[in-house]
């Protein structure tokens, strides 16, 4: 009888150790599948982002970007204000941010302060086009310093096209008085609407 108890104990311990070993191996395997080695690197994210941004035959959706990237807004914002990015890439990244609702709006508002003037100008335009009734956006567009450059004035007047004419009127009158004939024409045409 004692011998039988000993054999049963040994069998149970063997089965238990085997199960523990397998469970431990499974947890190590799971842990290894989510290790840093298997997560996309910054370079891999950048390469995939470039594929999506530079695709000429498709436009990525918010859903497709969120399926691929853990934080697509951060990646798009970084690319929008990157000195190394080409103009087209920056412009497309700015445009894609408009798909991300309030978080995209906040990102575009930050980008309006980017040291790359084209990025700031496009961000202001995209904000006005996408969020024309948002009070913070309206204030930002109205207060955007159009005197810094001709292109800044051009994007300001284009952004004002999306804002309520009643609210945009004082700024449009100011822009109509500028020396730049093209800006003055656009402002006048918007005032006549």
C-alpha positions as CSV (number, residue, x, y, z in Angstrom):
1,X,0.0,0.0,0.0
2,X,2.8,2.4,0.9
3,X,4.5,1.5,-2.4
4,X,1.3,2.4,-4.3
5,X,1.0,5.7,-2.5
6,X,4.6,6.5,-3.4
7,X,4.0,5.6,-7.1
8,X,0.8,7.7,-7.2
9,X,2.7,10.7,-5.6
10,X,5.5,10.4,-8.1
11,X,3.1,10.3,-11.0
12,X,1.2,13.3,-9.7
13,X,4.4,15.3,-9.1
14,X,5.6,14.4,-12.6
15,X,2.3,15.5,-14.2
16,X,2.2,18.6,-12.1
17,X,5.8,19.6,-13.0
18,X,5.1,18.9,-16.6
19,X,2.1,21.1,-16.5
20,X,4.0,23.8,-14.6
21,X,6.8,23.6,-17.1
22,X,4.4,24.0,-20.0
23,X,2.6,26.8,-18.3
24,X,5.9,28.5,-17.6
25,X,7.1,27.9,-21.2
26,X,3.8,29.4,-22.5
27,X,4.1,32.5,-20.3
28,X,7.7,32.9,-21.5
29,X,6.6,32.5,-25.1
30,X,3.8,35.0,-24.6
31,X,6.2,37.4,-22.9
32,X,8.7,37.0,-25.7
33,X,6.1,37.7,-28.4
34,X,5.4,41.1,-26.8
35,X,9.1,42.0,-26.2
36,X,10.6,45.1,-27.6
37,X,12.2,43.0,-30.4
38,X,8.7,42.3,-31.8
39,X,7.3,45.8,-31.4
40,X,7.8,48.0,-34.4
41,X,10.8,50.3,-34.1
42,X,10.6,54.0,-34.8
43,X,12.2,53.3,-38.2
44,X,9.6,50.7,-39.0
45,X,6.8,53.1,-38.0
46,X,8.4,55.8,-40.1
47,X,8.7,53.5,-43.1
48,X,5.1,52.4,-42.8
49,X,3.9,55.9,-42.2
50,X,5.7,57.1,-45.4
51,X,4.0,54.3,-47.4
52,X,0.6,55.5,-46.2
53,X,1.3,59.2,-46.6
54,X,3.0,59.0,-50.0
55,X,0.5,56.6,-51.5
56,X,-0.9,58.3,-54.6
57,X,-3.6,55.7,-55.3
58,X,-5.2,55.6,-51.9
59,X,-6.0,57.8,-48.9
60,X,-5.5,56.2,-45.5
61,X,-8.4,56.3,-43.2
62,X,-8.3,57.0,-39.5
63,X,-9.2,53.4,-38.8
64,X,-6.5,52.0,-41.1
65,X,-3.9,54.2,-39.4
66,X,-5.1,53.3,-35.9
67,X,-4.9,49.6,-36.8
68,X,-1.2,50.0,-37.8
69,X,0.1,52.6,-35.3
70,X,-0.3,52.9,-31.6
71,X,-0.3,56.7,-31.8
72,X,-0.8,57.9,-35.4
73,X,-1.5,61.5,-34.3
74,X,2.0,61.8,-32.7
75,X,3.6,60.3,-35.8
76,X,1.7,62.6,-38.2
77,X,2.5,65.6,-36.1
78,X,6.2,64.7,-35.9
79,X,6.3,64.3,-39.7
80,X,4.4,67.5,-40.3
81,X,7.1,69.6,-38.5
82,X,10.1,67.6,-39.6
83,X,12.9,69.5,-41.3
84,X,13.9,66.3,-43.1
85,X,10.4,65.6,-44.6
86,X,9.6,66.8,-48.1
87,X,6.9,69.5,-48.5
88,X,4.4,67.0,-50.0
89,X,4.9,64.7,-47.0
90,X,4.4,67.5,-44.5
91,X,1.3,68.7,-46.3
92,X,-0.3,65.3,-46.5
93,X,0.5,64.6,-42.9
94,X,-1.2,67.8,-41.9
95,X,-4.3,67.0,-44.0
96,X,-4.5,63.5,-42.5
97,X,-4.6,65.0,-39.0
98,X,-8.0,66.5,-39.8
99,X,-9.5,62.9,-39.6
100,X,-8.7,62.6,-35.9
101,X,-11.4,64.8,-34.4
102,X,-10.6,66.8,-31.3
103,X,-7.2,65.2,-30.8
104,X,-6.4,66.1,-34.4
105,X,-7.5,69.7,-33.8
106,X,-5.2,70.0,-30.8
107,X,-2.3,68.6,-32.9
108,X,-3.0,71.1,-35.7
109,X,-3.2,73.9,-33.2
110,X,0.3,73.0,-31.9
111,X,1.5,72.7,-35.5
112,X,0.4,76.2,-36.3
113,X,3.3,77.3,-34.1
114,X,5.8,75.1,-36.0
115,X,9.1,76.8,-37.0
116,X,8.6,75.6,-40.5
117,X,6.3,78.4,-41.8
118,X,4.6,76.3,-44.5
119,X,3.5,73.9,-41.7
120,X,2.1,76.6,-39.6
121,X,0.2,78.1,-42.6
122,X,-1.2,74.8,-43.7
123,X,-2.2,73.9,-40.2
124,X,-4.2,77.2,-39.8
125,X,-5.9,76.5,-43.1
126,X,-6.7,72.9,-42.2
127,X,-8.0,74.0,-38.8
128,X,-10.4,76.5,-40.4
129,X,-11.5,74.1,-43.1
130,X,-12.1,71.2,-40.7
131,X,-13.3,73.0,-37.5
132,X,-14.8,76.3,-38.8
133,X,-17.2,76.6,-35.8
134,X,-14.7,75.9,-33.0
135,X,-14.2,79.0,-30.9
136,X,-10.5,78.3,-30.3
137,X,-9.9,77.7,-34.0
138,X,-11.7,80.9,-34.9
139,X,-9.7,82.9,-32.4
140,X,-6.4,81.3,-33.7
141,X,-7.3,82.1,-37.4
142,X,-8.3,85.6,-36.6
143,X,-5.1,86.3,-34.6
144,X,-2.8,84.5,-37.0
145,X,-0.1,87.1,-37.8
146,X,-0.5,87.5,-41.6
147,X,2.1,90.3,-41.8
148,X,5.1,87.9,-41.4
149,X,5.1,86.9,-45.1
150,X,3.0,86.9,-48.3
151,X,2.4,83.2,-48.1
152,X,1.2,83.6,-44.5
153,X,-1.3,86.2,-45.6
154,X,-2.4,84.0,-48.5
155,X,-3.1,81.1,-46.2
156,X,-4.8,83.4,-43.7
157,X,-7.2,84.8,-46.2
158,X,-7.9,81.3,-47.5
159,X,-8.6,80.0,-44.0
160,X,-11.0,82.9,-43.4
161,X,-13.1,81.6,-46.2
162,X,-14.3,78.8,-43.9
163,X,-15.1,81.0,-40.9
164,X,-18.4,82.7,-40.6
165,X,-18.4,85.8,-42.7
166,X,-19.7,87.9,-39.8
167,X,-16.8,86.9,-37.6
168,X,-14.2,87.0,-40.4
169,X,-15.3,90.4,-41.7
170,X,-12.9,92.7,-39.7
171,X,-9.9,90.5,-40.6
172,X,-10.9,90.4,-44.3
173,X,-11.2,94.2,-44.4
174,X,-7.7,94.4,-43.0
175,X,-6.4,91.9,-45.6
176,X,-8.2,93.7,-48.4
177,X,-6.1,96.8,-47.6
178,X,-2.8,95.0,-48.0
179,X,-0.4,95.9,-50.8
180,X,-0.6,92.3,-52.2
181,X,-3.0,92.4,-55.1
182,X,-3.8,88.7,-55.0
183,X,-4.6,88.8,-51.2
184,X,-6.6,91.9,-51.6
185,X,-8.7,90.4,-54.4
186,X,-9.4,87.2,-52.5
187,X,-10.4,89.2,-49.4
188,X,-12.7,91.5,-51.5
189,X,-14.4,88.5,-53.1
190,X,-15.0,86.9,-49.7
191,X,-16.4,90.2,-48.3
192,X,-18.9,90.3,-51.2
193,X,-20.3,86.9,-50.4
